[in-house]
Amino acid sequence: MDFQPTAEQAQFRDSVLAFSRKHLAAGARERAHKPEYPWDVARLMAKQGLLGITLAEADGGQGGSLMDAVIAIETVASVCPRSADVVQAGNFGPIRVLGEYGSPFQKTKFLKRLLSGEAVISVGMTEPEAGSAVTDLQTSATPDGDGFRINGTKVFTTHSAYAEVILAYVRFGPGVGGIGSVLIEKSAPGVRRGKPSTFMSGEEWAELHFDNVHVPGEMVLLREGGFKKQMAGFNVERIGNASRSLALGRYAFERARAWALERRQFGRLLAEFQGLQWKFADMKMQLDAAQLLLYRAAANADRGLPSAEETAIAKAYCNRAGFDVANEALQVMGALGYSQEELVEYCVRRCRGWMIAGGSIEILKNRIAESIFERSFPQRGG
Ligand SMILES: Cc1cc2nc3c(=O)[nH]c(=O)nc-3n(C[C@H](O)[C@H](O)[C@H](O)COP(=O)(O)OP(=O)(O)OC[C@H]3O[C@@H](n4cnc5c(N)ncnc54)[C@H](O)[C@@H]3O)c2cc1C
């Protein structure tokens, strides 16, 4: 067992850090408060090889491991928390599911623009009546000529304001076995964006309505029976989500640590008060424990997909740790931490959302309990 990064990983981290300091440090605070996607950052990252890290070289990616992608996202976040979303979109989210299961036609059609930072892809799972109970989704795919007609509504979709294509979970037939997925272009007739809304994080989202949208057969990603595969790919998204939680918690921690060594009250540095030292000790223990769980899940995935159990444990723990640490860091910084002068309040708001997004902490704990007892616990009432 080795708890050190390899020489290659350390070198990669250094190069991402140098890139981030040079291109992302300036403007990090302004970027965090803009709801728009940072396209300039996406294009820079594409040139730097930070999009498609885990995608095959034949598909235009870098052929790296999940661990490489985790190193990239946490390093970028340590300099510019908002820019970490670009690493997420270009490596961990539906782009990875497309890379994993997409046909040559689908990859040729979409990956070039996605990997050049010109476009993003969203994943539409959640519906008004299907949140945690995602298998209750109702968006239907009905055969029509050479393809399908899609009808339904998706909510809370990240990047829905500007995504070029949506990887939508749809129902080809009844039950869990009837679920699959299709790629829907935003420009397709019948795709309609509803009233825009904003998350507590400042990110914008809008309802996505599919009114009899025609999807040709070649745009079906996974036919009925594809739900398990879809979720296996989604575990990568969860690793990116966990990485950002931890990284933003760490960002806030580092900022509070520096402040505690600078700010004086009662004639002493904040760092000299035991009441605050113990807060820092608790924060550090949470961060280190979360880091080990995250790296275990990522390292064990190697070039494949991470295990459901290790991912659930890592995400639930990192989500909690990230939020708790960022929140404590804010407390240590007093009114300054609560103010938009600093990015600490932003880290708290972002970390709060990840406790819900991508499988809430409660749902992940249900999954962990199933592993513990080696049986499934259906959540439906009788
Ligand atoms: C920032 C953000 C980004 C998101 N991005 C996307 C996206 O890109 N694409 C997408 O499809 N969706 C997205 N979502 C939606 C997200 O997947 C859902 O919010 C999530 O699955 C929970 O669904 P819900 O909000 O409807 O809550 P509900 O399912 O209504 O749950 C409400 C509460 O009850 C708890 N709960 C529910 N069932 C159980 C149970 N069986 N046991 C214990 N507790 C339970 C939940 O944990 C939660 O605390 C995003 C959400 C957020 C906050």
The ligand as a Tripos MOL2 file, in Angstrom:
@<TRIPOS>MOLECULE
LIG
   53    58     1     0     0
SMALL
NO_CHARGES

@<TRIPOS>ATOM
      1 C1        -27.1180   21.6830   -7.4690 C.3       1 LIG1
      2 C2        -27.9530   20.6080   -8.0840 C.ar      1 LIG1
      3 C3        -27.6400   20.1580   -9.3640 C.ar      1 LIG1
      4 C4        -28.4300   19.1630   -9.9580 C.ar      1 LIG1
      5 N1        -28.1450   18.7580  -11.2400 N.ar      1 LIG1
      6 C5        -28.9060   17.8170  -11.8340 C.ar      1 LIG1
      7 C6        -28.6450   17.4000  -13.1850 C.ar      1 LIG1
      8 O1        -27.7270   17.8790  -13.8370 O.2       1 LIG1
      9 N2        -29.4450   16.4640  -13.7420 N.ar      1 LIG1
     10 C7        -30.4750   15.9000  -13.0620 C.ar      1 LIG1
     11 O2        -31.1480   15.0320  -13.6090 O.2       1 LIG1
     12 N3        -30.7670   16.2720  -11.7720 N.ar      1 LIG1
     13 C8        -30.0020   17.2130  -11.1540 C.ar      1 LIG1
     14 N4        -30.2660   17.6050   -9.8560 N.ar      1 LIG1
     15 C9        -31.4080   17.0290   -9.1710 C.3       1 LIG1
     16 C10       -30.9980   15.9770   -8.1440 C.3       1 LIG1
     17 O3        -30.5720   14.8020   -8.7880 O.3       1 LIG1
     18 C11       -32.2080   15.7410   -7.2170 C.3       1 LIG1
     19 O4        -32.4220   16.9470   -6.5230 O.3       1 LIG1
     20 C12       -31.9730   14.5970   -6.2400 C.3       1 LIG1
     21 O5        -31.9730   13.3560   -6.8920 O.3       1 LIG1
     22 C13       -33.0420   14.5770   -5.1200 C.3       1 LIG1
     23 O6        -34.3130   14.6580   -5.6730 O.3       1 LIG1
     24 P1        -35.3470   15.7400   -5.1170 P.3       1 LIG1
     25 O7        -34.6780   17.0540   -5.1060 O.co2     1 LIG1
     26 O8        -36.5850   15.6040   -5.9240 O.co2     1 LIG1
     27 O9        -35.6190   15.3450   -3.6190 O.3       1 LIG1
     28 P2        -36.6080   14.2080   -3.0880 P.3       1 LIG1
     29 O10       -36.3600   12.9380   -3.8250 O.co2     1 LIG1
     30 O11       -37.9960   14.7460   -3.0760 O.co2     1 LIG1
     31 O12       -36.0920   14.0150   -1.6030 O.3       1 LIG1
     32 C14       -36.3430   14.9660   -0.5780 C.3       1 LIG1
     33 C15       -35.5480   14.5510    0.6540 C.3       1 LIG1
     34 O13       -35.9580   13.2590    1.0900 O.3       1 LIG1
     35 C16       -34.8360   12.3840    1.1330 C.3       1 LIG1
     36 N5        -35.2590   11.0510    0.7180 N.ar      1 LIG1
     37 C17       -35.9730   10.7050   -0.3870 C.ar      1 LIG1
     38 N6        -36.1340    9.3830   -0.4500 N.ar      1 LIG1
     39 C18       -35.5240    8.8490    0.6360 C.ar      1 LIG1
     40 C19       -35.3320    7.5380    1.1250 C.ar      1 LIG1
     41 N7        -35.7890    6.4730    0.4860 N.pl3     1 LIG1
     42 N8        -34.6130    7.3730    2.2800 N.ar      1 LIG1
     43 C20       -34.1290    8.4430    2.9420 C.ar      1 LIG1
     44 N9        -34.2780    9.7190    2.5190 N.ar      1 LIG1
     45 C21       -34.9610    9.9190    1.3770 C.ar      1 LIG1
     46 C22       -33.8170   12.9850    0.1680 C.3       1 LIG1
     47 O14       -32.5030   12.5890    0.4950 O.3       1 LIG1
     48 C23       -34.0530   14.4770    0.3820 C.3       1 LIG1
     49 O15       -33.3440   14.9060    1.5120 O.3       1 LIG1
     50 C24       -29.5130   18.5950   -9.2430 C.ar      1 LIG1
     51 C25       -29.7830   19.0350   -7.9420 C.ar      1 LIG1
     52 C26       -29.0220   20.0280   -7.3620 C.ar      1 LIG1
     53 C27       -29.3400   20.4720   -5.9730 C.3       1 LIG1
@<TRIPOS>BOND
     1     1     2 1
     2     2     3 ar
     3     2    52 ar
     4     3     4 ar
     5     4     5 ar
     6     4    50 ar
     7     5     6 ar
     8     6     7 ar
     9     6    13 1
    10     7     8 2
    11     7     9 ar
    12     9    10 ar
    13    10    11 2
    14    10    12 ar
    15    12    13 ar
    16    13    14 ar
    17    14    15 1
    18    14    50 ar
    19    15    16 1
    20    16    17 1
    21    16    18 1
    22    18    19 1
    23    18    20 1
    24    20    21 1
    25    20    22 1
    26    22    23 1
    27    23    24 1
    28    24    25 2
    29    24    26 1
    30    24    27 1
    31    27    28 1
    32    28    29 2
    33    28    30 1
    34    28    31 1
    35    31    32 1
    36    32    33 1
    37    33    34 1
    38    33    48 1
    39    34    35 1
    40    35    36 1
    41    35    46 1
    42    36    37 ar
    43    36    45 ar
    44    37    38 ar
    45    38    39 ar
    46    39    40 ar
    47    39    45 ar
    48    40    41 1
    49    40    42 ar
    50    42    43 ar
    51    43    44 ar
    52    44    45 ar
    53    46    47 1
    54    46    48 1
    55    48    49 1
    56    50    51 ar
    57    51    52 ar
    58    52    53 1
@<TRIPOS>SUBSTRUCTURE
     1 LIG1         1 GROUP 0 **** ****
